Amino acid sequence: MENNDFIKYEPVRFSEKESEQRAHSFRTFMDKRRSIRYFSDKPVSKQLIEDLIMTGSSAPSGAHKQPWTFCAVSNAELKSKIRAAAENEEYESYNHRMSDEWLEALKPFGTDWHKEFLDIAPWLIIVFKKSYDLNPDGSRSKNYYVNESVGLAVGFLLAAIHNAGLVSLTHTPSPMNFLQTILERPPNEKPFLLMPVGYPADEVEVPNLNRKSSKAVIQYYE
Ligand code: IYR
């Protein structure tokens, strides 16, 4: 991007009525999104995954640095390696590292250290954050608001996945440095989130959660 290189913004125009309808129907649609832990092994095309990821990559970012890499893994051997390493860490976490309060908070979700979905889902998207960029000459350039930026990209990606009728889970095995080793990422990339992506298993159940009401999450100042 050159300094002072501006182009005309072409607004997406709707009537007021259309905006209201679209806002409401998008709210209803997004409210149907759920985190899914049981996947079908039905394949998902590379083109579809690429469209989803590029929607994620269209998110705003600090100084437009787009400080992220999305690793898209469909290779069965790599998926099993990732599963084995994740289950190792998760076993330690569930048995020794997580507090009683944390384990109690997770009870409604029925999670444990088993992470079958890492083998079964047709794709794993591992999102890496780049705290700095490595230039071809070996020098570094700084990125800004990296966590916020990558969080926004994951939000866009989740919406794109739901829009395509696919499902995902924002999985955070902890610690997750094994992902950097297995995927041989450069030192400026740190794992941020691991997302299995695919179709849900047949008749999958999800926890019966309530979302907070508008009163609980919005404070108006009119
Ligand atoms: N990373 C573990 C534990 C876990 C933690 C939170 I906070 C969750 O919302 C869900 C799970 C796991 O993936 O099982």
Residues whose N, C-alpha, C, O or C-beta is under 5 A from the ligand:
A	BS01	IYR	T111 D112 T172 P173 S174
